[in-house]
Amino acid sequence: MTLLSDATDAKKFDTRVIERNVQRGITKAEDHEKFQKELPDDAENAEYVSLDTLIADNSN
């Protein structure tokens, strides 16, 4: 049962279900805000692309 519990906890703050979890009392909005603030900044791993490049790639 531990694996299921761990998987459920990992999804508690998932963007797709956070509003539902707050409404159902599964988690609190404050806990979600705290979770988001504790996330590492991944800006250095971002790949920036211009819109012109995307349009050019799709037109070929």
Secondary structure by P-SEA (a helix, b strand, c coil): caaaaaaaaaaccccccaaaaaaaccccaaaaaaaaaacccccccbbbbbaaaaaaaaac
